[in-house]
Amino acid sequence: MQTSVKQMQKAMNLMNFDKMEESMREFETMFENLDVQSQYVNQTLASSTASSTPQSEVNSLISQVADEHQLQVTTDMSAAGEGKLQVGQKEENKDDDIMNRLNNLKS
């Protein structure tokens, strides 16, 4: 790209429009090639990192986080895409506790 910029500067100094057009076309071609190469690298990295982690490790990590935060996670996560959420008893108790504390503060 540095070469293209130098060529464009030379062409502008000479005001040779044919040379400027040629330099700009070269620059555009180089820019497009760079864009294609960066897209290819991004796609390759995305596919390699997504498939490099074993499923058992992912499930183990999910279970570990669920245990740490006292969440209920089913072992079969295939239904996760269906958008079904289960509200646990603990959440309802937390709401009741908050309401009791609020009522105590009011009285």
Secondary structure, DSSP 8 states (H G I E B T S, - for coil): -HHHHHHHHHHHHHT-HHHHHHHHHHHHHHHHHHHHHHHHHHHHHHHHHHHHS-HHHHHHHHHHHHHHTT----S--GGGGGT-----HHHHHHHHHHHHHHHHHH-
